[in-house]
Amino acid sequence: MVVLSPILEKSFFPFRQELNTKPLGDENKTVMIATEKKAKKFFLILEDSTNKNLKQYSVICYGQYEEERNKSILLFQSRIRAYAREDIEYPKDIDFILKAKFVSGIKKYFFKFQYGHIKFCQKFLKNIFCLIVKLGDSIDDALTRLFYNDLTKLQKGFEHFFISICFLMQAYLLMTPYKAIIGAVFSPLYFYYSPKTFFLAFNLEPIIAAFFWGPTLVYRDLQISRHLQFPEQQFQIYPLDQMFAIATLKSPITYFIREFFWAWVIMIVCTAFVYCFLFEKKMPGEFLE
């Protein structure tokens, strides 16, 4: 007799045996998918037959899928074609799904921190982000009504300028609590060495970019997008605190290096106002001559 999770006991989902797969080349384990077409819901179940006398079953993840294909099921599809690498398809991406479920070591704590940041943004900054998004949409609509026809290069420049301002406002909100922490960590430089040294270190450290910056579309949608207003449109593969990492695991490291570099540049731009202290002649403890 197989005892299923309480999640599965609520309703019956027919299993799709033709989509069974052996994950990570382990012959003792089988991943099975159960789907319910009417509500477009799915469950991924891991069968472990290491102990031949007692098979064990556990839920890997569950949620709503996008569509059924010939020999696969699309669990999530990026809304921007350029981010197609973030699509999640079973059984094609089962290895990434399992890595997200059972990630360990430094990666585990990195993703835990990032998900904590997502929840922070959803809880405390949601209304502010929605306001900034509405402001950006209003500016875009106003420019469209003002110029009517196709925008010239100059008009497009104005549009990108206002969009950039809204983007920097979002980045500044995301960055503030972590920069406060960095300021506290670097505070001995201010008191025991030089204020200029403190401000230079404060503005140029790159590490926080990796924490506050959402490197994937899935991350950004969960974090700040208007999808917070329309939950049915956002990433819905649960448990979210594990599965949101799939898009990160699928992306090449060079992509993240590039993304974090630009995040670091944005951080410098957002805190550029403190550079005036670097050139304040009356400030004691000269660092730059």
N, C-alpha and C positions, 0 to 999 in steps of 0.2 A: 504494500500500500504506500502510495506517495503522498506525503503531507506537503501541501503547497503553502506559500506565503499568504497571510491574511489579505494582502493586496489582491491576490488572484482569486481568493474565495468569494469576493464580491460579485464576480461575473465570470462567465466561461468564455475563453478565447480559443478558437480552433488552432491547433499547431500546424505549421507548414513544414512537413517533413522533408519536402524537396529542397528546403533552404537550410537544413541542418549543416553545421560546419564544425571542423576540428580546429579549435583556436590554437595559435602559436605552435602548431605541429604536435600537440599533445594528444595521443590516441586515447588516453583515459578520460578526456573531457570532450563534451559535445555542447555546442550552443544551439538552442532551438528558439524559434520565434513564433509567438502566438499573436494573431491579429483579429480585430473585430472591424469589419468593413464599414458598417453603418456610421460609427463614431470615429473611424480612422484611428483607432488606438492600437498599441502594440505592447508586448512584453518580451524581453529577451531573458531566457532562462538558461542557466549553466548547469549541466548535468555532469557530476563527477563520479566516475565509476572506478576510481582507484581501489576502493574496497569492493570486491566483486559481490559480496554478500549484502551490501547495503549501499545503494546509490544515494547520493546527496544532491539536492536541488536548491538553487539560490537564484534570486532575481538580480540580474546585472543592472538593468535599467528598464524604464517604461515611459510611455508618453503618447504623443500623437504623431503619426507619420504623415508625410506629404503625399506620396502616391505609390502605387504598386507598379513595378516594372516586370519585364519578361522573367528574369531570374534573380530579381532583387527587390528590395523595398527601400525607398528613399525616406530616411528618417528626418532629415533636415536639409533644406535647400537655401543657400544664401540668396538674398534678394538683389545682390549686385553681381553681375556676371564676372567681374574682375576678381571676385572672391570665391570663385567656384571651388577652390581647394578646400573651402570650409564646408562644402556639402558633406553630409554623413549618410552613407549607403550601406545597408546590410545585404549580404555578408562581406562585401568588399572591404569595409573599414572595421571589421570585428577586432582586429589586433589593436587598433587605436582605442576602440571602446573599452577593451579590457585593460589597456594601459592606464586609461583615465580612471577606471574603477579601482585598480589595485596599485596605483602609482605609489612609490615609496621614496625614502631618502630625502634629499634636499628638494627635489621636485615637489614632493608631497606638501612640504611646508610653504614652498613658494606659491603653489596654487591655493593653499588654505589662506594665506595672506591676501592674495588677489581676490578671492571670493569674499573675504571679510570687507575688502574695499568696495566691492560691488554692492554688498548689503548696506554699507555705510551710505553710499551714494543714493541707493533706492529709498532709504529711510529718512535721511536728513536733507538731501539736496534735490530730491525729486521735483518739488514745486519750483525751485530756482532754475533747474535745468529746463523744465517745461516753459518757463517764462522766457529764457534765453532763446529756445527753439522758436517760440511764437514771435519773438522780436526779429529773429533772422528771417522767418517766413514773411512777416509784415514788410520788412525792408525789401525783400525779393519781389513781393507783390506790388509794392509802391513803385519800384523801378520798372517793372513790367508795364504797369498802367501809365507811367510817365512817358515811356519811350514807345510803347505799343509794338512797333515792328521789331525786327531782329536788332539786337543790341550791337552797337559799334564796339571797336576795341576799347575805346575810352570808357564807354558805358559799362562794358564787361569788367573793366578794371575797377570801377566804382563798386560794382556788385561783389567782386571778389574781396575788395577791401572791407566792406561791411560784414561779409561772411567771416573774414579773418578776425575781425574784432569780436564777433560773437564766439568764435572758436577759442580765442585767447581768454575770453571771460570764463568759458567752461574750463579750460586748462588751469587757469588761476585758482578756481574753486577746488579743482581736484588736487592741486599741488599744495595748497595752504597748510593743511594739518601735518603733512609730512615734512614740509620745510620748517615748520615750527619745531618738530622733533630734531631735525638736523641742526637747527639753530641752537637748541639746548645742548646737543652733543659737542658742537664746535665752540660753545661759549668760553671754555678755558683759553682759546686762542685770543678772544677779545680782552679778557681780564689779565692774562699773564704774558701775552706777547705783543699783539698789535691789533687795533680795530680794523686796520686795512687788511691784515692777514685774514682775520675772521670773515670779512665781507667777500674777499676773493675766494676763500674756500667755500663759503656758503653759496655763492653763485655758480661756481664751476664744478661742484661735485656732481657726477653723473648717475650715481647708484639709484637714487629715488625714482628716476625715470622708469626704471624697470618695474616699479611697484604701482605708481599711480597711473601709468599709461596703459590703456587697453589695447593690446597689440593685435587683436582679431575683431572681426565684425560681430561675432557672437558676444564677446566680452563687452563691446561698446553698446550693443543693443540692450544687454542686461543692465548695464551701468547707467547710461544717460539718455538713451534714445526715446523718441516719442512712443516707442512700443510699450513703454511703461503704462501708457494710457490705453493700450489695446493689447492685453495679455495674450489674446488668442493669436496674435501675429508674431510673437517672439519665440525664441528658442524654448522648446518644451520637451526636453529629454531629462527625465528625473532619475536619480537625485541631482539637482542642479549643481550642488557644491562639488560634484565629481565630474559630471558630464560636460560642463562648460569648457573643460580643459582639452576636449578632443580637437577642436580647431587649432589650438596651440601646438599640440603634439603632431598634427599633420603638416604644419608649416616648416619650411627650411630655416635653419638657424640664421642664414644670411638675411632673411626677411626681417627677423626680429632685431638684428644688429642695426639694420637700416632704420627701422621704426623707432628704436630706442634712441638712436642718434638724433633724429628729428625731434623727439620728445625732449631730449636734453637741450637742444637749441631753443625750443619753445620755453623751457624753464628759464633759460638765461634771458630771453626777451621779456618774459613776464616779471622778472626780478631786476631788470636793468636799471630801475630807478635808484637802487642802492649804490650803483657805481659812482654816483656823485661823491660818495664818501671816500672813494679811493683817491680822489684828486683834491680833497679838502686840505689846503696847505696848513690850516691851523690845527689839524688833528695831530695829537702826539703819537709818537711811535711810527715815524715815516717808514713806509714799506716800498713805495714806488717814488722814485725821484723824477 
